[in-house]
Amino acid sequence: MAIFKSNFEALVYVLIISISLYFLNKLISRIFGKSEKVPLKQKIIINFTFKIATVLIIVFFITEGFPVISQIDPTYTAVLTGAISTAIAFASSGIFANFISGIVIMLTRPFEVDDLVKIEGDKGIIRAIHLTKVKLETFDNIIVEKSNAQVLASMVVNYTIRLGKKKSFEDFKSKILAPQDKEFKDLYVSTLNSKKEFEENIKRAYDSFSTKYYPKLYNYTFRMAFPYKGFSLIISNVTKLCELYNQKNIFRIKPQFDIVDYNISIIVKFRLLTFNSQKIFDFQPKFAKDVYDIIYK
């Protein structure tokens, strides 16, 4: 005899029990995950035990709760129970979580292949997006694979700007001067350069486009610490370095910088705007080293 009077009642209770157990598992995982006193091996055993218990409880209420199940031949009931157990175990596994996360990533599109991103401290170019994992190539040419569930749970910074269809220069300029992060809003005005000079620089970049659509713009930023002693001279030399890179047309748009913090040293944020992600790979480490050499020469 079934536990519940009707199939609808059974469905409602099974859903309530399943959702409650799901959140209970999440709560337990979070509590033990943050605890530093519980050994890693014990955390794994506890999480695994609760997952197995969850599967058994749900299977019990499905097989014993629905009146329609009691009308099925016992042989088929055993097969159905096994199939349900397998399905629930798969749904609660990391494979299923990664699969669902992959679908979410493809629907929401937080990034695309060839986008320049930062995921959990790893900066690089997205080389592939699969249903269960993402491949990222870092600046030192190392391929890092991250599960889609891991990606969704992480803070993702996308340095790529899609400018869309080519319109007027004012439209182009407004997009260039409005990066994704509001923290960058005044970054285009470097310490010793005028806004007019920068606008002339991006005007040349705008005039060089012959297609109806802009290519992707890579808006890469990084910070460096400067000493207080001799800061004016150092900044003057860094400005000359930016001008040199501009003359060589390495990034297409002149490197920009701005002072963002003062503590035991002066923190300067650099911004590299380019339409070719490979330029970041090839020249950002060299540019950073050139700045470092100026600081500590």
One Martini backbone bead per residue (centre of mass of N, CA, C, O) as a GRO file, in nm:
protein
  297
    1MET     BB    1   0.096   0.036   0.022
    2ALA     BB    2   0.071   0.357  -0.010
    3ILE     BB    3   0.143   0.647   0.157
    4PHE     BB    4  -0.026   0.790  -0.051
    5LYS     BB    5  -0.337   0.857  -0.200
    6SER     BB    6  -0.196   1.022  -0.436
    7ASN     BB    7   0.002   1.122  -0.695
    8PHE     BB    8  -0.002   1.426  -0.639
    9GLU     BB    9   0.075   1.414  -0.341
   10ALA     BB   10   0.342   1.268  -0.389
   11LEU     BB   11   0.473   1.484  -0.568
   12VAL     BB   12   0.473   1.714  -0.364
   13TYR     BB   13   0.641   1.569  -0.141
   14VAL     BB   14   0.888   1.498  -0.313
   15LEU     BB   15   0.963   1.788  -0.382
   16ILE     BB   16   0.999   1.893  -0.094
   17ILE     BB   17   1.211   1.685  -0.006
   18SER     BB   18   1.421   1.738  -0.229
   19ILE     BB   19   1.469   2.041  -0.172
   20SER     BB   20   1.547   2.010   0.125
   21LEU     BB   21   1.791   1.818   0.077
   22TYR     BB   22   1.949   2.003  -0.107
   23PHE     BB   23   1.990   2.239   0.100
   24LEU     BB   24   2.116   2.062   0.319
   25ASN     BB   25   2.365   1.981   0.155
   26LYS     BB   26   2.468   2.268   0.108
   27LEU     BB   27   2.499   2.344   0.406
   28ILE     BB   28   2.695   2.120   0.487
   29SER     BB   29   2.916   2.183   0.278
   30ARG     BB   30   2.968   2.473   0.380
   31ILE     BB   31   3.039   2.418   0.674
   32PHE     BB   32   3.272   2.206   0.618
   33GLY     BB   33   3.431   2.378   0.408
   34LYS     BB   34   3.509   2.614   0.626
   35SER     BB   35   3.635   2.411   0.802
   36GLU     BB   36   3.961   2.360   0.960
   37LYS     BB   37   3.922   2.106   1.161
   38VAL     BB   38   3.832   1.937   0.927
   39PRO     BB   39   3.928   1.697   0.745
   40LEU     BB   40   3.920   1.625   0.416
   41LYS     BB   41   3.838   1.326   0.433
   42GLN     BB   42   3.590   1.377   0.618
   43LYS     BB   43   3.437   1.564   0.427
   44ILE     BB   44   3.396   1.357   0.200
   45ILE     BB   45   3.242   1.145   0.368
   46ILE     BB   46   3.007   1.325   0.456
   47ASN     BB   47   2.905   1.413   0.175
   48PHE     BB   48   2.862   1.127   0.065
   49THR     BB   49   2.661   1.026   0.280
   50PHE     BB   50   2.440   1.241   0.225
   51LYS     BB   51   2.395   1.167  -0.072
   52ILE     BB   52   2.309   0.875  -0.030
   53ALA     BB   53   2.074   0.936   0.162
   54THR     BB   54   1.915   1.110  -0.037
   55VAL     BB   55   1.868   0.894  -0.252
   56LEU     BB   56   1.721   0.686  -0.069
   57ILE     BB   57   1.486   0.868   0.019
   58ILE     BB   58   1.371   0.934  -0.262
   59VAL     BB   59   1.330   0.643  -0.358
   60PHE     BB   60   1.133   0.562  -0.136
   61PHE     BB   61   0.907   0.780  -0.199
   62ILE     BB   62   0.861   0.687  -0.490
   63THR     BB   63   0.802   0.372  -0.449
   64GLU     BB   64   0.598   0.420  -0.178
   65GLY     BB   65   0.411   0.683  -0.257
   66PHE     BB   66   0.302   0.579  -0.527
   67PRO     BB   67   0.025   0.413  -0.633
   68VAL     BB   68   0.122   0.327  -0.923
   69ILE     BB   69   0.362   0.145  -0.830
   70SER     BB   70   0.188  -0.089  -0.690
   71GLN     BB   71   0.075  -0.187  -0.991
   72ILE     BB   72   0.343  -0.297  -1.048
   73ASP     BB   73   0.550  -0.522  -1.122
   74PRO     BB   74   0.809  -0.626  -0.923
   75THR     BB   75   1.021  -0.648  -1.148
   76TYR     BB   76   0.983  -0.355  -1.258
   77THR     BB   77   1.032  -0.211  -0.991
   78ALA     BB   78   1.332  -0.284  -0.966
   79VAL     BB   79   1.418  -0.148  -1.228
   80LEU     BB   80   1.307   0.136  -1.159
   81THR     BB   81   1.474   0.180  -0.904
   82GLY     BB   82   1.750   0.165  -1.042
   83ALA     BB   83   1.701   0.399  -1.242
   84ILE     BB   84   1.645   0.619  -1.032
   85SER     BB   85   1.911   0.599  -0.878
   86THR     BB   86   2.093   0.666  -1.118
   87ALA     BB   87   1.967   0.942  -1.189
   88ILE     BB   88   2.016   1.079  -0.913
   89ALA     BB   89   2.320   1.034  -0.898
   90PHE     BB   90   2.382   1.192  -1.155
   91ALA     BB   91   2.245   1.463  -1.067
   92SER     BB   92   2.450   1.479  -0.802
   93SER     BB   93   2.683   1.508  -0.976
   94GLY     BB   94   2.944   1.669  -1.135
   95ILE     BB   95   2.863   1.611  -1.426
   96PHE     BB   96   2.585   1.743  -1.419
   97ALA     BB   97   2.676   2.021  -1.318
   98ASN     BB   98   2.860   2.078  -1.564
   99PHE     BB   99   2.645   2.049  -1.782
  100ILE     BB  100   2.455   2.273  -1.683
  101SER     BB  101   2.671   2.496  -1.676
  102GLY     BB  102   2.728   2.485  -1.982
  103ILE     BB  103   2.447   2.579  -2.068
  104VAL     BB  104   2.450   2.848  -1.916
  105ILE     BB  105   2.698   2.967  -2.062
  106MET     BB  106   2.572   2.950  -2.353
  107LEU     BB  107   2.327   3.139  -2.282
  108THR     BB  108   2.475   3.390  -2.132
  109ARG     BB  109   2.759   3.466  -2.234
  110PRO     BB  110   3.027   3.579  -2.062
  111PHE     BB  111   3.187   3.429  -2.296
  112GLU     BB  112   3.424   3.368  -2.557
  113VAL     BB  113   3.604   3.276  -2.794
  114ASP     BB  114   3.897   3.482  -2.752
  115ASP     BB  115   3.868   3.584  -2.482
  116LEU     BB  116   3.967   3.806  -2.225
  117VAL     BB  117   4.036   3.664  -1.901
  118LYS     BB  118   3.935   3.615  -1.545
  119ILE     BB  119   3.986   3.309  -1.347
  120GLU     BB  120   4.082   3.265  -1.044
  121GLY     BB  121   4.360   3.437  -1.135
  122ASP     BB  122   4.337   3.352  -1.434
  123LYS     BB  123   4.498   3.470  -1.724
  124GLY     BB  124   4.336   3.474  -2.057
  125ILE     BB  125   4.242   3.269  -2.328
  126ILE     BB  126   3.974   3.145  -2.481
  127ARG     BB  127   3.979   2.825  -2.655
  128ALA     BB  128   3.736   2.656  -2.505
  129ILE     BB  129   3.384   2.533  -2.509
  130HIS     BB  130   3.224   2.307  -2.309
  131LEU     BB  131   2.987   2.122  -2.132
  132THR     BB  132   3.223   2.072  -1.882
  133LYS     BB  133   3.447   2.281  -2.003
  134VAL     BB  134   3.731   2.512  -1.988
  135LYS     BB  135   3.975   2.670  -2.197
  136LEU     BB  136   4.287   2.824  -2.084
  137GLU     BB  137   4.529   3.062  -2.195
  138THR     BB  138   4.807   3.170  -2.073
  139PHE     BB  139   5.086   3.381  -2.083
  140ASP     BB  140   5.269   3.098  -2.045
  141ASN     BB  141   5.132   2.874  -2.232
  142ILE     BB  142   4.898   2.752  -2.047
  143ILE     BB  143   4.664   2.499  -2.014
  144VAL     BB  144   4.350   2.557  -1.859
  145GLU     BB  145   4.118   2.357  -1.681
  146LYS     BB  146   3.766   2.423  -1.625
  147SER     BB  147   3.494   2.378  -1.474
  148ASN     BB  148   3.179   2.498  -1.508
  149ALA     BB  149   3.110   2.508  -1.206
  150GLN     BB  150   3.363   2.670  -1.130
  151VAL     BB  151   3.306   2.917  -1.307
  152LEU     BB  152   3.024   2.997  -1.183
  153ALA     BB  153   3.163   3.024  -0.883
  154SER     BB  154   3.322   3.252  -1.010
  155MET     BB  155   3.506   3.530  -1.080
  156VAL     BB  156   3.448   3.708  -1.384
  157VAL     BB  157   3.676   3.873  -1.606
  158ASN     BB  158   3.609   4.074  -1.893
  159TYR     BB  159   3.831   4.236  -2.136
  160THR     BB  160   3.602   4.232  -2.347
  161ILE     BB  161   3.485   4.439  -2.624
  162ARG     BB  162   3.178   4.495  -2.795
  163LEU     BB  163   3.117   4.735  -3.050
  164GLY     BB  164   3.010   4.656  -3.323
  165LYS     BB  165   2.887   4.880  -3.523
  166LYS     BB  166   2.985   5.114  -3.738
  167LYS     BB  167   2.997   5.458  -3.676
  168SER     BB  168   3.073   5.706  -3.512
  169PHE     BB  169   3.322   5.849  -3.335
  170GLU     BB  170   3.155   5.910  -3.080
  171ASP     BB  171   3.065   5.620  -3.040
  172PHE     BB  172   3.345   5.496  -3.017
  173LYS     BB  173   3.445   5.671  -2.779
  174SER     BB  174   3.224   5.594  -2.571
  175LYS     BB  175   3.314   5.292  -2.566
  176ILE     BB  176   3.609   5.333  -2.484
  177LEU     BB  177   3.517   5.526  -2.220
  178ALA     BB  178   3.327   5.249  -2.132
  179PRO     BB  179   3.398   5.030  -1.948
  180GLN     BB  180   3.287   4.765  -1.766
  181ASP     BB  181   3.436   4.899  -1.535
  182LYS     BB  182   3.387   5.177  -1.333
  183GLU     BB  183   3.683   5.199  -1.229
  184PHE     BB  184   3.781   5.294  -1.539
  185LYS     BB  185   3.655   5.581  -1.620
  186ASP     BB  186   3.953   5.758  -1.574
  187LEU     BB  187   4.192   5.602  -1.732
  188TYR     BB  188   4.241   5.768  -2.005
  189VAL     BB  189   4.382   5.971  -1.807
  190SER     BB  190   4.686   6.039  -1.779
  191THR     BB  191   4.901   6.210  -1.585
  192LEU     BB  192   5.073   6.357  -1.856
  193ASN     BB  193   4.805   6.350  -2.030
  194SER     BB  194   4.579   6.445  -2.249
  195LYS     BB  195   4.267   6.408  -2.377
  196LYS     BB  196   4.331   6.502  -2.663
  197GLU     BB  197   4.554   6.298  -2.728
  198PHE     BB  198   4.377   6.045  -2.698
  199GLU     BB  199   4.166   6.118  -2.916
  200GLU     BB  200   4.369   6.118  -3.149
  201ASN     BB  201   4.444   5.823  -3.117
  202ILE     BB  202   4.149   5.699  -3.162
  203LYS     BB  203   4.103   5.829  -3.440
  204ARG     BB  204   4.313   5.659  -3.589
  205ALA     BB  205   4.177   5.390  -3.526
  206TYR     BB  206   3.904   5.452  -3.659
  207ASP     BB  207   4.018   5.517  -3.954
  208SER     BB  208   4.136   5.211  -3.995
  209PHE     BB  209   3.850   5.117  -4.047
  210SER     BB  210   3.678   4.924  -4.318
  211THR     BB  211   3.455   4.800  -4.168
  212LYS     BB  212   3.129   4.764  -4.029
  213TYR     BB  213   3.283   4.606  -3.803
  214TYR     BB  214   3.418   4.568  -3.516
  215PRO     BB  215   3.644   4.451  -3.342
  216LYS     BB  216   3.769   4.331  -3.079
  217LEU     BB  217   3.821   4.465  -2.752
  218TYR     BB  218   4.111   4.481  -2.545
  219ASN     BB  219   4.089   4.549  -2.183
  220TYR     BB  220   4.386   4.563  -2.024
  221THR     BB  221   4.484   4.518  -1.677
  222PHE     BB  222   4.738   4.652  -1.445
  223ARG     BB  223   4.957   4.651  -1.159
  224MET     BB  224   5.194   4.885  -0.997
  225ALA     BB  225   5.466   4.961  -0.790
  226PHE     BB  226   5.568   5.279  -0.657
  227PRO     BB  227   5.789   5.493  -0.552
  228TYR     BB  228   5.832   5.801  -0.404
  229LYS     BB  229   6.108   5.809  -0.496
  230GLY     BB  230   6.126   5.963  -0.798
  231PHE     BB  231   5.837   5.965  -0.934
  232SER     BB  232   5.838   6.186  -1.153
  233LEU     BB  233   6.067   6.060  -1.325
  234ILE     BB  234   5.941   5.785  -1.369
  235ILE     BB  235   5.679   5.882  -1.508
  236SER     BB  236   5.820   6.023  -1.741
  237ASN     BB  237   5.949   5.758  -1.854
  238VAL     BB  238   5.682   5.604  -1.892
  239THR     BB  239   5.562   5.799  -2.097
  240LYS     BB  240   5.782   5.749  -2.309
  241LEU     BB  241   5.722   5.449  -2.339
  242CYS     BB  242   5.432   5.483  -2.444
  243GLU     BB  243   5.518   5.647  -2.693
  244LEU     BB  244   5.692   5.425  -2.819
  245TYR     BB  245   5.463   5.217  -2.855
  246ASN     BB  246   5.295   5.406  -3.035
  247GLN     BB  247   5.501   5.446  -3.269
  248LYS     BB  248   5.501   5.121  -3.318
  249ASN     BB  249   5.205   5.011  -3.307
  250ILE     BB  250   5.141   4.771  -3.106
  251PHE     BB  251   4.826   4.843  -2.981
  252ARG     BB  252   4.717   5.109  -3.154
  253ILE     BB  253   4.691   5.210  -2.855
  254LYS     BB  254   4.788   5.395  -2.612
  255PRO     BB  255   4.913   5.356  -2.322
  256GLN     BB  256   4.764   5.365  -2.000
  257PHE     BB  257   4.752   5.564  -1.684
  258ASP     BB  258   4.691   5.543  -1.315
  259ILE     BB  259   4.628   5.656  -1.002
  260VAL     BB  260   4.478   5.439  -0.728
  261ASP     BB  261   4.703   5.436  -0.485
  262TYR     BB  262   4.798   5.480  -0.129
  263ASN     BB  263   5.081   5.367   0.068
  264ILE     BB  264   5.384   5.234   0.075
  265SER     BB  265   5.291   5.288  -0.218
  266ILE     BB  266   5.239   5.350  -0.559
  267ILE     BB  267   4.949   5.283  -0.744
  268VAL     BB  268   4.950   5.166  -1.084
  269LYS     BB  269   4.733   5.167  -1.362
  270PHE     BB  270   4.719   4.975  -1.650
  271ARG     BB  271   4.619   5.026  -2.004
  272LEU     BB  272   4.536   4.794  -2.268
  273LEU     BB  273   4.455   4.866  -2.607
  274THR     BB  274   4.326   4.609  -2.829
  275PHE     BB  275   4.254   4.402  -3.138
  276ASN     BB  276   4.487   4.192  -3.035
  277SER     BB  277   4.546   3.934  -2.825
  278GLN     BB  278   4.844   3.864  -2.902
  279LYS     BB  279   4.967   4.130  -2.800
  280ILE     BB  280   4.940   4.062  -2.504
  281PHE     BB  281   5.118   3.811  -2.509
  282ASP     BB  282   5.379   3.949  -2.644
  283PHE     BB  283   5.388   4.259  -2.479
  284GLN     BB  284   5.307   4.279  -2.178
  285PRO     BB  285   5.558   4.158  -2.038
  286LYS     BB  286   5.755   4.365  -2.164
  287PHE     BB  287   5.623   4.621  -2.061
  288ALA     BB  288   5.645   4.551  -1.760
  289LYS     BB  289   5.956   4.528  -1.764
  290ASP     BB  290   6.015   4.816  -1.856
  291VAL     BB  291   5.888   4.946  -1.608
  292TYR     BB  292   6.061   4.804  -1.398
  293ASP     BB  293   6.334   4.918  -1.501
  294ILE     BB  294   6.261   5.213  -1.442
  295ILE     BB  295   6.215   5.187  -1.135
  296TYR     BB  296   6.508   4.997  -1.082
  297LYS     BB  297   6.767   5.150  -1.221
   0.00000   0.00000   0.00000
